[in-house]
Amino acid sequence: MPGRFGAWSTVHNRFRQWRDAGVFEALLEGAIAEAAGRGGVDMSLVSVDSTTVRAHHDAAGMRLEATVWDALEKAAVEAEGARQKGAARRNKTDTATSPLQAGPNGCASGGGASSA
């Protein structure tokens, strides 16, 4: 990133603030409105796929027995819970660290021989 943009953390924070405030969405909508005013919007160029729009499982003709569907939903909920537990465990910052165990020579560094 060019130095004139400042520290990467500042750029990242500003990006997040603008994203959360809807700046990018407003810019895109403004550009589309301007192009539409000039007659420059060609809807045949619009693409919608699964990365932008979610479809219900029935939309694709997928049919499952209720018991199978219930089992899949339960597994998804359990997987999400496990993922969140793992993330919470990794993100804990307020836990106290365990005291150091003394090594064979009685020092807390755990080293076996004296460094002197």
N, CA, C and O atoms as a GROMACS GRO file, in nm:
protein
  464
    1MET      N    1   0.085  -0.116   0.000
    1MET     CA    2   0.000   0.000   0.000
    1MET      C    3   0.090   0.124   0.000
    1MET      O    4   0.186   0.130   0.077
    2PRO      N    5   0.061   0.220  -0.084
    2PRO     CA    6   0.144   0.340  -0.088
    2PRO      C    7   0.148   0.411   0.046
    2PRO      O    8   0.047   0.418   0.117
    3GLY      N    9   0.263   0.464   0.080
    3GLY     CA   10   0.282   0.533   0.207
    3GLY      C   11   0.192   0.653   0.225
    3GLY      O   12   0.158   0.689   0.338
    4ARG      N   13   0.151   0.716   0.115
    4ARG     CA   14   0.068   0.836   0.126
    4ARG      C   15  -0.071   0.805   0.183
    4ARG      O   16  -0.144   0.896   0.223
    5PHE      N   17  -0.108   0.676   0.186
    5PHE     CA   18  -0.238   0.637   0.242
    5PHE      C   19  -0.233   0.627   0.394
    5PHE      O   20  -0.338   0.620   0.458
    6GLY      N   21  -0.115   0.626   0.451
    6GLY     CA   22  -0.101   0.615   0.596
    6GLY      C   23  -0.085   0.470   0.639
    6GLY      O   24  -0.064   0.381   0.556
    7ALA      N   25  -0.096   0.449   0.767
    7ALA     CA   26  -0.080   0.314   0.823
    7ALA      C   27  -0.192   0.224   0.774
    7ALA      O   28  -0.306   0.269   0.756
    8TRP      N   29  -0.161   0.097   0.753
    8TRP     CA   30  -0.261   0.004   0.701
    8TRP      C   31  -0.379  -0.006   0.797
    8TRP      O   32  -0.493  -0.021   0.753
    9SER      N   33  -0.354   0.002   0.928
    9SER     CA   34  -0.464  -0.010   1.024
    9SER      C   35  -0.560   0.109   1.012
    9SER      O   36  -0.681   0.093   1.029
   10THR      N   37  -0.507   0.226   0.983
   10THR     CA   38  -0.590   0.344   0.963
   10THR      C   39  -0.676   0.328   0.839
   10THR      O   40  -0.796   0.358   0.840
   11VAL      N   41  -0.615   0.279   0.732
   11VAL     CA   42  -0.689   0.256   0.606
   11VAL      C   43  -0.798   0.153   0.629
   11VAL      O   44  -0.911   0.170   0.584
   12HIS      N   45  -0.764   0.045   0.699
   12HIS     CA   46  -0.861  -0.061   0.725
   12HIS      C   47  -0.977  -0.009   0.809
   12HIS      O   48  -1.093  -0.036   0.779
   13ASN      N   49  -0.945   0.066   0.914
   13ASN     CA   50  -1.051   0.121   1.000
   13ASN      C   51  -1.142   0.216   0.922
   13ASN      O   52  -1.264   0.214   0.940
   14ARG      N   53  -1.082   0.299   0.838
   14ARG     CA   54  -1.162   0.392   0.758
   14ARG      C   55  -1.252   0.315   0.660
   14ARG      O   56  -1.369   0.350   0.643
   15PHE      N   57  -1.197   0.212   0.598
   15PHE     CA   58  -1.276   0.129   0.507
   15PHE      C   59  -1.396   0.070   0.580
   15PHE      O   60  -1.509   0.075   0.531
   16ARG      N   61  -1.372   0.013   0.698
   16ARG     CA   62  -1.481  -0.047   0.776
   16ARG      C   63  -1.585   0.058   0.813
   16ARG      O   64  -1.705   0.030   0.805
   17GLN      N   65  -1.543   0.178   0.852
   17GLN     CA   66  -1.637   0.283   0.888
   17GLN      C   67  -1.722   0.322   0.767
   17GLN      O   68  -1.844   0.338   0.778
   18TRP      N   69  -1.658   0.336   0.652
   18TRP     CA   70  -1.731   0.371   0.531
   18TRP      C   71  -1.826   0.259   0.490
   18TRP      O   72  -1.940   0.285   0.450
   19ARG      N   73  -1.779   0.134   0.502
   19ARG     CA   74  -1.866   0.021   0.470
   19ARG      C   75  -1.988   0.021   0.560
   19ARG      O   76  -2.101   0.010   0.512
   20ASP      N   77  -1.966   0.034   0.691
   20ASP     CA   78  -2.076   0.032   0.787
   20ASP      C   79  -2.171   0.149   0.769
   20ASP      O   80  -2.290   0.137   0.796
   21ALA      N   81  -2.120   0.263   0.723
   21ALA     CA   82  -2.203   0.381   0.702
   21ALA      C   83  -2.277   0.377   0.568
   21ALA      O   84  -2.361   0.463   0.541
   22GLY      N   85  -2.246   0.278   0.484
   22GLY     CA   86  -2.315   0.265   0.355
   22GLY      C   87  -2.257   0.352   0.246
   22GLY      O   88  -2.324   0.376   0.145
   23VAL      N   89  -2.134   0.400   0.262
   23VAL     CA   90  -2.073   0.489   0.163
   23VAL      C   91  -2.059   0.419   0.028
   23VAL      O   92  -2.093   0.477  -0.075
   24PHE      N   93  -2.010   0.296   0.028
   24PHE     CA   94  -1.986   0.227  -0.099
   24PHE      C   95  -2.117   0.196  -0.170
   24PHE      O   96  -2.126   0.206  -0.293
   25GLU      N   97  -2.218   0.157  -0.094
   25GLU     CA   98  -2.349   0.130  -0.152
   25GLU      C   99  -2.407   0.258  -0.214
   25GLU      O  100  -2.463   0.254  -0.324
   26ALA      N  101  -2.392   0.369  -0.144
   26ALA     CA  102  -2.442   0.497  -0.196
   26ALA      C  103  -2.368   0.537  -0.322
   26ALA      O  104  -2.430   0.587  -0.417
   27LEU      N  105  -2.236   0.517  -0.325
   27LEU     CA  106  -2.159   0.549  -0.446
   27LEU      C  107  -2.206   0.465  -0.564
   27LEU      O  108  -2.223   0.517  -0.675
   28LEU      N  109  -2.226   0.336  -0.542
   28LEU     CA  110  -2.271   0.249  -0.650
   28LEU      C  111  -2.410   0.288  -0.698
   28LEU      O  112  -2.434   0.296  -0.818
   29GLU      N  113  -2.500   0.314  -0.604
   29GLU     CA  114  -2.634   0.355  -0.643
   29GLU      C  115  -2.632   0.488  -0.718
   29GLU      O  116  -2.707   0.506  -0.814
   30GLY      N  117  -2.546   0.580  -0.675
   30GLY     CA  118  -2.534   0.708  -0.745
   30GLY      C  119  -2.481   0.690  -0.886
   30GLY      O  120  -2.529   0.755  -0.979
   31ALA      N  121  -2.382   0.603  -0.902
   31ALA     CA  122  -2.326   0.578  -1.036
   31ALA      C  123  -2.430   0.514  -1.126
   31ALA      O  124  -2.440   0.548  -1.244
   32ILE      N  125  -2.509   0.421  -1.072
   32ILE     CA  126  -2.614   0.357  -1.152
   32ILE      C  127  -2.721   0.459  -1.190
   32ILE      O  128  -2.767   0.461  -1.304
   33ALA      N  129  -2.760   0.545  -1.094
   33ALA     CA  130  -2.862   0.646  -1.123
   33ALA      C  131  -2.814   0.743  -1.229
   33ALA      O  132  -2.891   0.781  -1.318
   34GLU      N  133  -2.688   0.783  -1.221
   34GLU     CA  134  -2.633   0.875  -1.321
   34GLU      C  135  -2.632   0.809  -1.459
   34GLU      O  136  -2.670   0.871  -1.558
   35ALA      N  137  -2.588   0.684  -1.464
   35ALA     CA  138  -2.585   0.613  -1.592
   35ALA      C  139  -2.726   0.593  -1.646
   35ALA      O  140  -2.748   0.604  -1.767
   36ALA      N  141  -2.822   0.564  -1.558
   36ALA     CA  142  -2.960   0.547  -1.602
   36ALA      C  143  -3.016   0.677  -1.657
   36ALA      O  144  -3.092   0.676  -1.754
   37GLY      N  145  -2.979   0.789  -1.596
   37GLY     CA  146  -3.024   0.920  -1.644
   37GLY      C  147  -2.972   0.951  -1.783
   37GLY      O  148  -3.038   1.022  -1.860
   38ARG      N  149  -2.856   0.898  -1.817
   38ARG     CA  150  -2.799   0.917  -1.951
   38ARG      C  151  -2.845   0.808  -2.047
   38ARG      O  152  -2.810   0.810  -2.165
   39GLY      N  153  -2.924   0.712  -1.997
   39GLY     CA  154  -2.966   0.601  -2.082
   39GLY      C  155  -2.856   0.498  -2.098
   39GLY      O  156  -2.856   0.421  -2.194
   40GLY      N  157  -2.762   0.496  -2.006
   40GLY     CA  158  -2.648   0.407  -2.019
   40GLY      C  159  -2.654   0.282  -1.933
   40GLY      O  160  -2.551   0.222  -1.906
   41VAL      N  161  -2.774   0.242  -1.890
   41VAL     CA  162  -2.786   0.120  -1.810
   41VAL      C  163  -2.838   0.009  -1.899
   41VAL      O  164  -2.947   0.019  -1.956
   42ASP      N  165  -2.760  -0.096  -1.910
   42ASP     CA  166  -2.798  -0.212  -1.992
   42ASP      C  167  -2.819  -0.330  -1.898
   42ASP      O  168  -2.723  -0.394  -1.855
   43MET      N  169  -2.945  -0.360  -1.866
   43MET     CA  170  -2.975  -0.466  -1.771
   43MET      C  171  -2.939  -0.605  -1.824
   43MET      O  172  -2.938  -0.701  -1.748
   44SER      N  173  -2.911  -0.617  -1.953
   44SER     CA  174  -2.871  -0.748  -2.006
   44SER      C  175  -2.732  -0.786  -1.956
   44SER      O  176  -2.691  -0.902  -1.967
   45LEU      N  177  -2.658  -0.688  -1.902
   45LEU     CA  178  -2.525  -0.716  -1.849
   45LEU      C  179  -2.526  -0.754  -1.702
   45LEU      O  180  -2.421  -0.783  -1.645
   46VAL      N  181  -2.644  -0.754  -1.639
   46VAL     CA  182  -2.654  -0.785  -1.497
   46VAL      C  183  -2.643  -0.935  -1.477
   46VAL      O  184  -2.705  -1.014  -1.549
   47SER      N  185  -2.564  -0.973  -1.379
   47SER     CA  186  -2.546  -1.115  -1.348
   47SER      C  187  -2.581  -1.139  -1.202
   47SER      O  188  -2.533  -1.069  -1.113
   48VAL      N  189  -2.664  -1.238  -1.179
   48VAL     CA  190  -2.701  -1.276  -1.044
   48VAL      C  191  -2.669  -1.424  -1.029
   48VAL      O  192  -2.718  -1.507  -1.106
   49ASP      N  193  -2.588  -1.456  -0.929
   49ASP     CA  194  -2.556  -1.596  -0.906
   49ASP      C  195  -2.558  -1.625  -0.756
   49ASP      O  196  -2.596  -1.540  -0.676
   50SER      N  197  -2.516  -1.744  -0.719
   50SER     CA  198  -2.527  -1.786  -0.580
   50SER      C  199  -2.434  -1.710  -0.486
   50SER      O  200  -2.447  -1.720  -0.364
   51THR      N  201  -2.340  -1.634  -0.541
   51THR     CA  202  -2.254  -1.554  -0.452
   51THR      C  203  -2.324  -1.427  -0.408
   51THR      O  204  -2.285  -1.366  -0.309
   52THR      N  205  -2.429  -1.386  -0.482
   52THR     CA  206  -2.498  -1.263  -0.447
   52THR      C  207  -2.641  -1.287  -0.398
   52THR      O  208  -2.696  -1.204  -0.326
   53VAL      N  209  -2.700  -1.400  -0.434
   53VAL     CA  210  -2.839  -1.429  -0.397
   53VAL      C  211  -2.849  -1.572  -0.348
   53VAL      O  212  -2.802  -1.665  -0.414
   54ARG      N  213  -2.910  -1.589  -0.234
   54ARG     CA  214  -2.932  -1.725  -0.182
   54ARG      C  215  -3.071  -1.771  -0.227
   54ARG      O  216  -3.167  -1.695  -0.226
   55ALA      N  217  -3.078  -1.897  -0.266
   55ALA     CA  218  -3.206  -1.956  -0.305
   55ALA      C  219  -3.243  -2.062  -0.202
   55ALA      O  220  -3.156  -2.129  -0.147
   56HIS      N  221  -3.371  -2.077  -0.178
   56HIS     CA  222  -3.419  -2.182  -0.089
   56HIS      C  223  -3.388  -2.316  -0.152
   56HIS      O  224  -3.384  -2.328  -0.275
   57HIS      N  225  -3.366  -2.419  -0.070
   57HIS     CA  226  -3.328  -2.550  -0.124
   57HIS      C  227  -3.434  -2.606  -0.218
   57HIS      O  228  -3.400  -2.682  -0.309
   58ASP      N  229  -3.562  -2.571  -0.199
   58ASP     CA  230  -3.666  -2.619  -0.290
   58ASP      C  231  -3.657  -2.552  -0.427
   58ASP      O  232  -3.710  -2.606  -0.524
   59ALA      N  233  -3.591  -2.437  -0.436
   59ALA     CA  234  -3.582  -2.366  -0.563
   59ALA      C  235  -3.506  -2.446  -0.668
   59ALA      O  236  -3.529  -2.431  -0.787
   60ALA      N  237  -3.415  -2.530  -0.623
   60ALA     CA  238  -3.336  -2.611  -0.716
   60ALA      C  239  -3.398  -2.750  -0.734
   60ALA      O  240  -3.337  -2.836  -0.798
   61GLY      N  241  -3.517  -2.772  -0.680
   61GLY     CA  242  -3.582  -2.901  -0.694
   61GLY      C  243  -3.536  -3.003  -0.592
   61GLY      O  244  -3.570  -3.121  -0.603
   62MET      N  245  -3.462  -2.960  -0.492
   62MET     CA  246  -3.412  -3.052  -0.391
   62MET      C  247  -3.525  -3.090  -0.297
   62MET      O  248  -3.590  -3.004  -0.238
   63ARG      N  249  -3.549  -3.220  -0.284
   63ARG     CA  250  -3.653  -3.269  -0.193
   63ARG      C  251  -3.589  -3.367  -0.097
   63ARG      O  252  -3.520  -3.460  -0.138
   64LEU      N  253  -3.613  -3.346   0.031
   64LEU     CA  254  -3.560  -3.435   0.134
   64LEU      C  255  -3.674  -3.479   0.225
   64LEU      O  256  -3.771  -3.406   0.246
   65GLU      N  257  -3.660  -3.600   0.279
   65GLU     CA  258  -3.755  -3.644   0.380
   65GLU      C  259  -3.736  -3.556   0.502
   65GLU      O  260  -3.626  -3.505   0.527
   66ALA      N  261  -3.842  -3.539   0.578
   66ALA     CA  262  -3.836  -3.452   0.695
   66ALA      C  263  -3.730  -3.497   0.794
   66ALA      O  264  -3.663  -3.413   0.855
   67THR      N  265  -3.714  -3.628   0.812
   67THR     CA  266  -3.614  -3.676   0.909
   67THR      C  267  -3.473  -3.643   0.863
   67THR      O  268  -3.388  -3.608   0.945
   68VAL      N  269  -3.447  -3.653   0.733
   68VAL     CA  270  -3.315  -3.620   0.680
   68VAL      C  271  -3.290  -3.470   0.695
   68VAL      O  272  -3.182  -3.429   0.737
   69TRP      N  273  -3.390  -3.390   0.661
   69TRP     CA  274  -3.376  -3.245   0.671
   69TRP      C  275  -3.351  -3.203   0.816
   69TRP      O  276  -3.266  -3.119   0.842
   70ASP      N  277  -3.426  -3.263   0.910
   70ASP     CA  278  -3.407  -3.232   1.052
   70ASP      C  279  -3.266  -3.268   1.098
   70ASP      O  280  -3.205  -3.193   1.174
   71ALA      N  281  -3.216  -3.383   1.053
   71ALA     CA  282  -3.080  -3.425   1.091
   71ALA      C  283  -2.976  -3.329   1.036
   71ALA      O  284  -2.878  -3.297   1.104
   72LEU      N  285  -2.995  -3.283   0.913
   72LEU     CA  286  -2.902  -3.187   0.853
   72LEU      C  287  -2.903  -3.054   0.928
   72LEU      O  288  -2.798  -2.996   0.954
   73GLU      N  289  -3.021  -3.007   0.963
   73GLU     CA  290  -3.031  -2.881   1.037
   73GLU      C  291  -2.966  -2.893   1.174
   73GLU      O  292  -2.897  -2.801   1.218
   74LYS      N  293  -2.987  -3.006   1.242
   74LYS     CA  294  -2.927  -3.028   1.374
   74LYS      C  295  -2.774  -3.030   1.362
   74LYS      O  296  -2.705  -2.971   1.445
   75ALA      N  297  -2.723  -3.099   1.259
   75ALA     CA  298  -2.578  -3.106   1.240
   75ALA      C  299  -2.520  -2.967   1.211
   75ALA      O  300  -2.412  -2.934   1.259
   76ALA      N  301  -2.592  -2.887   1.134
   76ALA     CA  302  -2.544  -2.752   1.102
   76ALA      C  303  -2.540  -2.666   1.228
   76ALA      O  304  -2.446  -2.590   1.248
   77VAL      N  305  -2.642  -2.677   1.312
   77VAL     CA  306  -2.646  -2.600   1.436
   77VAL      C  307  -2.532  -2.642   1.528
   77VAL      O  308  -2.465  -2.558   1.588
   78GLU      N  309  -2.509  -2.774   1.539
   78GLU     CA  310  -2.400  -2.824   1.623
   78GLU      C  311  -2.264  -2.778   1.570
   78GLU      O  312  -2.177  -2.740   1.648
   79ALA      N  313  -2.246  -2.782   1.439
   79ALA     CA  314  -2.119  -2.739   1.379
   79ALA      C  315  -2.096  -2.591   1.404
   79ALA      O  316  -1.984  -2.550   1.434
   80GLU      N  317  -2.200  -2.511   1.392
   80GLU     CA  318  -2.187  -2.367   1.417
   80GLU      C  319  -2.154  -2.342   1.563
   80GLU      O  320  -2.070  -2.257   1.594
   81GLY      N  321  -2.218  -2.415   1.654
   81GLY     CA  322  -2.189  -2.401   1.796
   81GLY      C  323  -2.045  -2.437   1.827
   81GLY      O  324  -1.978  -2.368   1.905
   82ALA      N  325  -1.995  -2.545   1.767
   82ALA     CA  326  -1.857  -2.587   1.789
   82ALA      C  327  -1.761  -2.483   1.732
   82ALA      O  328  -1.657  -2.455   1.793
   83ARG      N  329  -1.794  -2.427   1.617
   83ARG     CA  330  -1.709  -2.325   1.557
   83ARG      C  331  -1.702  -2.202   1.647
   83ARG      O  332  -1.595  -2.145   1.668
   84GLN      N  333  -1.818  -2.161   1.699
   84GLN     CA  334  -1.821  -2.044   1.786
   84GLN      C  335  -1.747  -2.069   1.917
   84GLN      O  336  -1.680  -1.979   1.968
   85LYS      N  337  -1.757  -2.190   1.971
   85LYS     CA  338  -1.682  -2.223   2.093
   85LYS      C  339  -1.533  -2.213   2.067
   85LYS      O  340  -1.459  -2.159   2.149
   86GLY      N  341  -1.488  -2.266   1.952
   86GLY     CA  342  -1.347  -2.260   1.918
   86GLY      C  343  -1.300  -2.117   1.902
   86GLY      O  344  -1.190  -2.083   1.946
   87ALA      N  345  -1.381  -2.034   1.839
   87ALA     CA  346  -1.344  -1.893   1.820
   87ALA      C  347  -1.339  -1.822   1.954
   87ALA      O  348  -1.249  -1.742   1.979
   88ALA      N  349  -1.435  -1.852   2.041
   88ALA     CA  350  -1.436  -1.788   2.173
   88ALA      C  351  -1.313  -1.831   2.253
   88ALA      O  352  -1.254  -1.750   2.325
   89ARG      N  353  -1.276  -1.957   2.240
   89ARG     CA  354  -1.160  -2.006   2.314
   89ARG      C  355  -1.033  -1.938   2.264
   89ARG      O  356  -0.947  -1.902   2.344
   90ARG      N  357  -1.021  -1.919   2.133
   90ARG     CA  358  -0.902  -1.855   2.076
   90ARG      C  359  -0.897  -1.707   2.109
   90ARG      O  360  -0.789  -1.649   2.115
   91ASN      N  361  -1.012  -1.645   2.129
   91ASN     CA  362  -1.018  -1.500   2.149
   91ASN      C  363  -1.019  -1.458   2.296
   91ASN      O  364  -1.031  -1.339   2.325
   92LYS      N  365  -1.008  -1.552   2.386
   92LYS     CA  366  -1.010  -1.515   2.528
   92LYS      C  367  -0.884  -1.438   2.562
   92LYS      O  368  -0.773  -1.484   2.537
   93THR      N  369  -0.903  -1.320   2.619
   93THR     CA  370  -0.788  -1.240   2.660
   93THR      C  371  -0.792  -1.209   2.808
   93THR      O  372  -0.696  -1.158   2.864
   94ASP      N  373  -0.906  -1.241   2.872
   94ASP     CA  374  -0.918  -1.206   3.012
   94ASP      C  375  -0.891  -1.323   3.106
   94ASP      O  376  -0.921  -1.313   3.225
   95THR      N  377  -0.837  -1.432   3.056
   95THR     CA  378  -0.811  -1.546   3.142
   95THR      C  379  -0.673  -1.532   3.205
   95THR      O  380  -0.580  -1.483   3.142
   96ALA      N  381  -0.663  -1.575   3.326
   96ALA     CA  382  -0.535  -1.570   3.396
   96ALA      C  383  -0.446  -1.683   3.346
   96ALA      O  384  -0.495  -1.794   3.320
   97THR      N  385  -0.320  -1.657   3.333
   97THR     CA  386  -0.227  -1.761   3.290
   97THR      C  387  -0.191  -1.848   3.409
   97THR      O  388  -0.191  -1.801   3.523
   98SER      N  389  -0.161  -1.973   3.383
   98SER     CA  390  -0.126  -2.064   3.492
   98SER      C  391   0.013  -2.030   3.542
   98SER      O  392   0.098  -1.984   3.465
   99PRO      N  393   0.038  -2.054   3.671
   99PRO     CA  394   0.171  -2.024   3.724
   99PRO      C  395   0.274  -2.116   3.662
   99PRO      O  396   0.244  -2.228   3.623
  100LEU      N  397   0.397  -2.066   3.653
  100LEU     CA  398   0.505  -2.146   3.596
  100LEU      C  399   0.538  -2.262   3.688
  100LEU      O  400   0.540  -2.247   3.810
  101GLN      N  401   0.562  -2.377   3.628
  101GLN     CA  402   0.601  -2.494   3.706
  101GLN      C  403   0.752  -2.490   3.726
  101GLN      O  404   0.827  -2.452   3.636
  102ALA      N  405   0.795  -2.528   3.845
  102ALA     CA  406   0.938  -2.532   3.873
  102ALA      C  407   1.000  -2.651   3.802
  102ALA      O  408   0.941  -2.759   3.798
  103GLY      N  409   1.117  -2.631   3.746
  103GLY     CA  410   1.189  -2.738   3.679
  103GLY      C  411   1.263  -2.825   3.780
  103GLY      O  412   1.250  -2.805   3.900
  104PRO      N  413   1.343  -2.922   3.731
  104PRO     CA  414   1.414  -3.015   3.819
  104PRO      C  415   1.509  -2.945   3.916
  104PRO      O  416   1.533  -2.996   4.026
  105ASN      N  417   1.564  -2.831   3.878
  105ASN     CA  418   1.657  -2.762   3.968
  105ASN      C  419   1.588  -2.659   4.056
  105ASN      O  420   1.653  -2.583   4.127
  106GLY      N  421   1.454  -2.658   4.052
  106GLY     CA  422   1.379  -2.569   4.139
  106GLY      C  423   1.352  -2.432   4.082
  106GLY      O  424   1.281  -2.352   4.143
  107CYS      N  425   1.408  -2.400   3.965
  107CYS     CA  426   1.384  -2.268   3.906
  107CYS      C  427   1.261  -2.273   3.818
  107CYS      O  428   1.230  -2.378   3.761
  108ALA      N  429   1.190  -2.162   3.805
  108ALA     CA  430   1.064  -2.158   3.731
  108ALA      C  431   1.084  -2.161   3.581
  108ALA      O  432   0.987  -2.176   3.507
  109SER      N  433   1.207  -2.148   3.532
  109SER     CA  434   1.229  -2.149   3.388
  109SER      C  435   1.214  -2.288   3.331
  109SER      O  436   1.198  -2.303   3.210
  110GLY      N  437   1.218  -2.390   3.415
  110GLY     CA  438   1.203  -2.525   3.367
  110GLY      C  439   1.330  -2.585   3.314
  110GLY      O  440   1.331  -2.700   3.272
  111GLY      N  441   1.438  -2.511   3.315
  111GLY     CA  442   1.566  -2.562   3.265
  111GLY      C  443   1.625  -2.663   3.362
  111GLY      O  444   1.607  -2.650   3.483
  112GLY      N  445   1.694  -2.762   3.312
  112GLY     CA  446   1.748  -2.867   3.396
  112GLY      C  447   1.881  -2.829   3.459
  112GLY      O  448   1.911  -2.874   3.569
  113ALA      N  449   1.959  -2.748   3.393
  113ALA     CA  450   2.092  -2.714   3.444
  113ALA      C  451   2.099  -2.566   3.473
  113ALA      O  452   2.031  -2.487   3.408
  114SER      N  453   2.180  -2.529   3.566
  114SER     CA  454   2.198  -2.389   3.600
  114SER      C  455   2.276  -2.320   3.489
  114SER      O  456   2.366  -2.380   3.430
  115SER      N  457   2.242  -2.196   3.460
  115SER     CA  458   2.311  -2.123   3.355
  115SER      C  459   2.438  -2.058   3.406
  115SER      O  460   2.513  -2.000   3.328
  116ALA      N  461   2.462  -2.066   3.538
  116ALA     CA  462   2.581  -2.001   3.594
  116ALA      C  463   2.703  -2.086   3.579
  116ALA      O  464   2.811  -2.046   3.622
   0.00000   0.00000   0.00000
